[in-house]
Amino acid sequence: MNDKAKYYIEKLDLNKHPEGGYYKEVYRSGEHFIIPDYSLSKKKRNYSTSIYFLLEGNDKSNFHKLNSDEIWHFYDGSDLRIFIIDEFGNLSEILFGKENEVFQFTIKKDCWFAAEVINKNSFSLIGCTVSPGFDFEDFELAKRDQLIKLFPQHEAVIRKFTRVD
């Protein structure tokens, strides 16, 4: 493991994330609002949340999607390559970080996205801000076969950024 990545993991008290990498929530707004859903129940959500997120060398953030927009903020380490599949099946690739001078990027809700560190001998430390605030109930980790069925034209990248079902 990269020494600086290890330093950040310990200093920021980061834990393993289900999508890959490490994270720690650092902010959850005290204010809430109610999101009605179709079952006539009401979901309470914070206005906003933020986390530190670190990918180390060969770590990847596997394809997942959220019910809210997520803003990524670059802090340190290697640039990242972010893959996004929108609701129409369009695949885009974003180079994110200091080399490309893209320090902040928003991933729209309901888009499938994944990421990898470009320099495998390094790491990437970013922040993620979600509004309305993040809740694991609004997080969906992709199932490989299901995502390939939806977007067969992107099978190679889906295989790379999903786990075997």
N, C-alpha and C positions, 0 to 999 in steps of 0.2 A: 504494500500500500504506500502511496505517495506520502512523505512525511508531513507536508502541509495539509493534505486532506485529513490525515490522522489528527493533526492539531485542531482543525476546525470541528471534526466530529466530536472530539473530547471537550473542547472549549465551549461549543454551542450545545452540547449535550444532545446530539442528534441520534435518532433511532431509525431502524430499518423501516422503509416504506413499502407497502404492498405492491406498488408498481415498479419498484426497484430504487436503489439509492437510499439516502438517509434524509430525515427531516425532523423539524421541531416547530410546533406552532409557537409564534411569538406575539400574536395579537389576535384578539377576538373582541369586537366592539360590544359595549354594554347594551346598546340599543337593539331592539328586535322589531320585526314586523311579521305579519301573518301572510302566508302564501296559501290560498285555497287550492285544494286539489279536487279531482273528479269524484272522489269517494265521499264528498261532503265533510271530510275532516279538514282540519287546518294545521298547517305546518308552521312552526315558529322558527324563524331564521334571523341570525345576526346580520346587521348591515354589511359587515366586512370582516375578513380574517386575513392573516398573513402567516407565512412559514418561511424558515430557511430550508433550502433543499440542496443536497450535494450529490453529484454523481462522481464516482471515482473511476478513473481509467477505463476499464472494460464494463462498468455498470451501464445499464440502459434504463430509461424510463419507458416501460412497455406501453403499447397503445391503450388508452383509456379516454373517457370523456366525462365532462361535468355538466351539470345543469345551469352553471353560471359562467360568465366570462372569467378568465384567469390572466392576470398581468404578471409576466416574468420580468425580473430585474436582475441584471448581471452584476456580480460582485467581484469574483476573483477566479483565477485559473484559466483553463483552456476554453476556447469557443465551443459552443454546442451546435449540433445539427438537429433541428426540430422538423419532424414530418407531421403534416396535418392533412387529414382527409375530411373534406367538408361534406355537408349533407347531400350534395349532388354527385359525390364520388370523385371530385377533383383533388389530386394530390399536390401539395406544395411543400417545398423544402426551404427552411429559413436558416441562415447562418447567423448565430446569435452570440455576441460577445465583443471583446475589445478589438480583435483584429478587424472585424467588419464594422465596428463602431455602431452596432445595434445593441444598445444597453437596456432597452425596454421593449417588450413585445406583448401584444394581447392575443390570446387564443380565445376565439369566440365559443360560447356555449354550444353544446351538442356536436362539436367537431371531435373526431378521433385524433389523438396526437401522441407522439412518442419522441424521445430524444436520446442522443448519444454524445459523449465527449469526443471531440475531434482528435485531440492528442492523447492517445491511450496511455502515455506515461505521466499524465497529469490528472486533473480533476476539474470540476466546474462547481462553483458555489453561486447559487442564485437565491433570490427571494421570489415568492409567489403570493400575490394578493388576489383574493377572490371576493367578488361582490355580486349578488348577495353572498354572505359568508358561507364558507365550506362546511359541509356536513357529509360524512361518509355515506349517508343515505342517497346523496346526489352524485356519487362516484360510481362509475361502471368500468371495470377492467375488461378489456376485450377478450372474447373467446375466439381463438384462432379460426376454427372451422366456420363459425358464424360470420366473422368479418370477411373471410375469403369469399364466402357465398354472396355477401353484399357487394364486395368490390374485387371481383376476380382479376381485374386488370392490374391490381396492386399486390398480387400474391407474394412476390419476392420480399417486398418491404414488410408486409404483414407477418410473414414467417419469421423475419429477423427480429421483430419487435412484439412478439406474443409468445406465450408459453404453450406447450402442448396441452390440449384440452384434457 
